[in-house]
Amino acid sequence: MTGFWDSGVTKTAAERRQQRMAEARRRVESGENTSPPPPPPAPAAPARTRASRTPKAATVDPTSFAGAQFAVWRSVQHFCTTDSVPDARGTDFDLLLAWSDSIQPFRLRQRIVARLDPQGAWLPVCYAKDGAREPITQAQADRYREVRLGESTLSGGAQKPLKESDHPDATTSL
């Protein structure tokens, strides 16, 4: 046999323990038991500056159109229904946002504000929440417009389809 402990001589447990301790002491003194030195630290990644970040999606600026007609719907689903009428309509954007809280208070769905373009189509410009506007990206606005025009469908299979009674009877003028 070629094992370390195979000397052919039967030893007591104390002798075997003494032999193991002597071997361990020899390895420590010769440097065999020391762990290798830690690897050098990786070079630090260069700090990202604000200019190096990827730009966010472009948002729609509702105030860039002077004298435009605006309207508010009680949800994106309501807006995306073809030929649905808004809950309120007017030229005063801030008044429309403030009024939008009275549609259905404590509602979980986001209300949506749109602007009437020269061709007579409604273009989403922002969400309305707590009497203030929340930005909407141009991609979202385009998507909602396409759904309203019947060019695509709105995802969200978990939403119940709207009934006729879910829509407002008339549009309030502000």
C-alpha positions in Angstrom: 0.0 0.0 0.0 1.2 3.5 -0.7 -1.0 5.6 1.7 0.6 8.1 4.1 -0.5 6.3 7.1 0.4 2.9 5.8 3.7 2.1 7.6 2.8 -1.4 8.3 3.1 -0.8 12.0 0.0 -0.7 14.1 0.0 2.4 16.3 -2.3 3.6 19.0 -4.8 6.4 18.5 -2.5 8.8 20.5 0.5 8.0 18.3 -1.5 8.5 15.1 -2.8 11.9 16.4 0.8 13.0 17.3 1.9 12.0 13.8 -1.0 14.0 12.1 -0.1 17.0 14.3 3.6 16.8 13.3 2.7 16.5 9.7 0.3 19.5 9.9 3.0 21.6 11.7 5.5 20.7 9.0 3.1 21.9 6.3 2.4 25.2 8.0 6.1 25.9 8.5 6.9 25.1 4.9 4.0 27.2 3.6 2.1 24.3 2.1 -1.1 25.0 4.0 -1.3 28.7 3.3 -3.9 29.9 1.0 -2.9 31.6 -2.2 -2.8 35.4 -2.0 -6.1 37.1 -2.9 -6.4 38.1 -6.6 -5.7 41.8 -7.3 -8.9 44.0 -7.2 -10.6 44.4 -10.5 -10.2 47.8 -12.1 -13.0 50.1 -11.1 -15.6 50.6 -13.8 -15.7 54.2 -15.0 -18.4 56.2 -13.4 -21.4 56.9 -15.5 -22.2 60.4 -16.2 -25.6 61.8 -16.8 -24.8 62.3 -20.5 -23.9 58.6 -21.0 -27.3 57.4 -19.9 -29.8 56.2 -22.5 -32.4 58.8 -23.2 -35.9 58.1 -21.9 -38.9 57.8 -24.2 -40.1 61.1 -25.5 -43.1 62.4 -23.7 -46.0 64.4 -25.2 -46.2 68.0 -24.2 -49.9 69.0 -24.0 -49.2 72.7 -23.4 -47.4 73.1 -26.7 -50.6 73.7 -28.6 -52.2 77.0 -27.8 -56.0 77.2 -28.1 -56.4 73.5 -28.7 -59.5 71.5 -27.7 -58.8 68.9 -24.9 -61.0 66.1 -23.5 -60.8 63.6 -20.7 -61.9 60.0 -20.6 -62.4 58.0 -17.4 -59.9 55.3 -18.5 -57.6 54.2 -21.3 -60.1 51.4 -22.1 -62.8 54.0 -22.5 -60.7 56.2 -24.8 -59.6 53.2 -26.9 -63.2 52.3 -27.7 -63.9 53.6 -31.1 -66.3 56.5 -31.2 -66.6 56.8 -27.4 -67.5 60.2 -26.1 -65.3 61.9 -23.5 -66.6 62.8 -20.0 -65.6 66.4 -20.4 -64.2 68.7 -23.1 -62.8 72.2 -23.1 -59.9 74.5 -24.0 -58.6 75.1 -20.5 -56.2 72.2 -19.9 -55.7 72.9 -16.2 -59.4 73.2 -15.5 -60.0 69.9 -17.3 -57.3 68.2 -15.2 -58.8 69.5 -12.0 -62.3 68.5 -13.1 -61.2 65.0 -14.0 -61.1 64.0 -10.3 -64.9 64.4 -10.1 -65.5 61.7 -12.7 -65.1 58.7 -10.4 -63.1 59.4 -7.3 -60.9 56.6 -5.9 -60.9 54.9 -9.3 -57.9 52.6 -9.9 -57.7 53.1 -13.7 -55.8 56.0 -15.1 -57.9 58.8 -16.7 -56.6 60.0 -20.0 -56.5 63.4 -21.6 -56.4 63.9 -25.4 -56.1 66.8 -27.8 -58.2 67.2 -30.9 -56.0 67.4 -34.0 -57.0 69.4 -37.2 -58.2 66.2 -38.9 -60.7 65.5 -36.1 -58.9 62.7 -34.4 -58.2 62.6 -30.6 -54.5 62.3 -29.7 -53.6 61.3 -26.1 -51.4 63.9 -24.4 -51.2 62.7 -20.7 -52.8 60.8 -17.9 -54.8 62.7 -15.2 -54.4 61.7 -11.6 -55.3 63.6 -8.5 -55.9 66.8 -10.5 -52.5 66.8 -12.0 -51.0 65.4 -15.2 -48.7 62.4 -15.5 -46.6 62.2 -18.6 -47.4 59.8 -21.4 -44.8 58.6 -23.9 -45.2 59.3 -27.6 -45.2 55.5 -28.2 -48.1 55.0 -25.7 -50.0 57.9 -27.3 -49.5 56.4 -30.8 -50.6 53.0 -29.6 -53.8 54.3 -28.0 -54.6 56.3 -31.1 -54.2 53.2 -33.3 -56.5 51.2 -31.1 -59.1 54.0 -31.1 -59.0 54.1 -34.9 -59.4 50.3 -35.1 -55.9 49.7 -36.5 -54.8 47.4 -33.7 -56.2 46.0 -30.4 -55.6 46.9 -26.8 -53.9 44.3 -24.8 -55.2 43.5 -21.3 -57.3 40.4 -21.5 -57.9 40.6 -17.8 -60.2 43.7 -18.3 -63.9 43.1 -18.6 -65.4 44.5 -21.8 -67.2 47.8 -21.4 -71.0 47.9 -21.4 -73.0 50.7 -23.0 -73.9 51.9 -19.5 -70.2 52.3 -18.6 -69.8 55.2 -21.0 -71.1 58.8 -20.1 -74.4 59.8 -21.5 -73.2 63.3 -22.5 -70.0 65.3 -22.6 -69.6 68.1 -20.1 -68.3 71.4 -21.6 -65.8 73.3 -19.5 
